[in-house]
Amino acid sequence: MSTYVLVHGAWHTGALFEAVAQPIRDAGHIVHCPTIRGNNPGDPRTTGLDAAIASIAEFLDSNDLDDVILLGHSYGGMVITGVADRVPNRIRRLIYWNAFVPNNGECLNDMVPPHYVDLFDAVSSESPDNSVMLPFPIWREAFINDGSAELAQSSYDQLNAHPYATFTDPISLSANPAEMQIGKSFINCTEDTALPQSLGWHPRLSEKLGLFRLVQIPGSHELCFTDPDALAAAIMDAGRD
């Protein structure tokens, strides 16, 4: 039996991981799906990256979780990297699912193409709380391209605005991911076009982990909606000893 903590990406909450968590629980494991500070519907959208990281580190501490397999999806890769730097003694393995892998001093916007930065800047400038929301056409075509039109709409309706400071704040690390003495895995969904595949997740970002286990699986950036059972199986493969 293992303990998994699944950390969601931007615009999501932990509740949206529950369909993925259940098959892992059914296999005999413990699974937690916390929501990062700033991503609960009622949270202030002024949350920065340091506070977001602290919220998950505090979740591990307050629940006295040790020997954790900590997964981060997309933006969640920024968060789990910071958590691993702060409380490495609580973590057995990091799993990055099509996730950002930052080195010290990098922000998320350093790892996305310029047209995304321009989009996020424009959207946040029109928001009273500096939040960003992903336009539906991008969600439908690039994020959940393996789902039906109905699933794309119903899943989009569950998203909420994201605090933009977490994209622009640089991360502060005492060691880069490749230097961390923790097991690391990278799950790569091969049809993921949330980033252009010329600037894709793997191998551009995965190779920043140093030594890592690669698990590849068909699917989009939002496999948690389109095939949660397949994603759960990939997570257990990535998390095994």
N, C-alpha and C positions, 0 to 999 in steps of 0.2 A: 504493500500500500504506500502510495506517495501523496504528498500534499502539493496541489497546484494552486497558484494564484494567477488568474487571467486578467491582464490589464488592457483595457480597451483603447481604441484610437480616438482621434478628434471627432467631435460631433456625436459620439456615442455615450452610453452609460454602461455600467457593469451589468445591468439587467439584460442588455442585448446579447450577452455572452451565455445566458442561461441555457439556450438550446444546445450549445456546444458543451457546456459543463455537465449536462445530465448523462450523456453516454460515458463520460469519464468517471462520473460517480457510479454508474451502473457496473463499471469494470472494477470497482472496489476502492477507488481513490477518493480523497477529500479534495473538494474544489471550492475556492472562494472567488467571487467576482465583484471586487470593490469598484466604486466609482471614484475617479480622480477628482480632487478638489478643483472646482471651476466648471465641472461638467454635469453636476446635478442640475435639473431644470431651474431650481431657485437660487443657485449659487451666483455670486457676483462674477461678472465676466472680466474683472480686472485682475484675476489670478495670474501670477507669473510662473515660470518654469520651476523655480526653487520651491515655491509653495506646493506645486503639483507633485513634485518628487517627494517632498516631506510628507504629504498625505498618505502615500503608499508605504513609505518607511514606517510611519506611525501606525498604519494598519497592521503591519507585520509585528511591530512591538506590542501594540495593545492586545493583539490576539495571541501573543507568545508563540508565533509560528517560526519553526526552525526547519532546516533541511528542505527548504521550499524550492519547487520548480516554478520559476517566475517567468511568465510569458508576457510579451508586449506586442501589440498590433499597431503598425504604422506609427503615429505619434507616440504610442505607448512605448516604443523603443527608446525614445528620449528619457522617459520616466524610469524604465527598469534599469537603464544604464546608470542613472543617478542613484537609484536605490542600491544597486550592487556596490557602488562606490562608498555608500554611507553605512550599510549594514551587511557587509559580505559574509559575516559569520552566520547569517540566517538563510543563506541561499546555497542550494546544491547545484542548480543549473539555470542558466538563462536561455529562454527560447525567444527568438525574434521572428515573428510571422509577418513577412513583407513589411519590415519595420525599419525605421531610421536608426543608424548606428553612429552616434556622435563621438568624436574625439574631444578632448579638453578645449574649451573655447569656441566650439562650433554651436550654431543654432540650427533649428530645423530648416529655416529658409535658406541656409547655406547649401542644403542638399536637394533642393527642388529646382526645376528649371525657371528661368527668369519670368516666363509668362504667368506662372503660378504666383510668384511674388507680386507681380503687378496686379493680378486679380485680388489677392488677399489685401494688398494695400488699398485698393480702390473700395472693396467691400467694407473694410474696417473703418475707413475714413467717413463713410456714410452712416456708421452705427454710433449711437450715443454712448455706448459702453466699450467701444473698441473691439467688439466681437466680430467673428467672421462666420458666415454660413456658406456652405457649398451649393452653388447653383444646381438645380435639378438636372439639366442636360449633361453636366459633367458627371454627376452621380450615376445617371442612367447609362451613359456610353462608356465611361472609363472605369468606374468603380464597381458596378454590378452588371457588367456586360454579359454574364452568363445566366442572368435571371430574366423572368418574364416581365412584361411591362407592368403587370399588376403587382408583382413582388417588388419591383423597383419603386413603385409609388408607395406601397404600404410600409416598406422599410424606411424610405425617406421621411415619411410622416412621423417616425419615431425619433428622428435626429433632433438635436438642438444646437443653438449657436455656441461657438467655441471661443474661449479667451485668446485673442491674437498675441498677447504678450508671450504666451508659451511657445510661439513659433519664432519670435524675434529675440528672446533672451538667450544668451550663450550659456552653455552648461559648464559647470565648474567641477572638474574631476581631479582626483589625486593620481589616477592611473587611467590610461586609455583602455578600451575594451580588450584589445589584443594582449595587454599586459596583465589583465585580471586573472587571478588564479582560481577561476570558476569554470566549470563545464559550460559550453555554449553550443547552441543549435540554431539553425536558420531554416525556417519553413518558407519555401518559395512557391507561390501559386503561379503556374506557368502562363496563364491567360490574364494576369494582372497588368492592366494598362493605366492604373491610377498615376503612375509615373511613366513617361514615354519609355519604351523598351530600349531605346538608345541610351537612356540615362536610368536604367532600371534598378530594381532592388538587388538582384543577384546577377553578376558577381560584384557590381560596383560598390555596394554597401556591405554585403556579407563578408567580403574579404577583409574588412576592417576589424573583424573579430579575431584574427589570427587563426589559431587552431579551432575548428568548429565542425559540427556534424550537419550535413546538408540533407534535408528532406524535401523532395519536390512532389507536387501534387497538382493535377489539373484544377483550374478554377480561377475566379476573379479575386479582386481585393476584398470583396465582401462575402467570402465563402461561409462566414458565420450565418448568413441568411440563406444562401442558395443551397448549401449542402453541409449542415452542421455535423452530421455523423461522420462524413469524410474528414472534416477538419479535426474533429475529436480524435479520430484514429491517427492522423498525422501528428497531433500534439503528443499523444502517448508514445508514438515512435520516436519523436524528437526528445522526449523526456526520459526515456528508459535508460538504465545504467548500461 
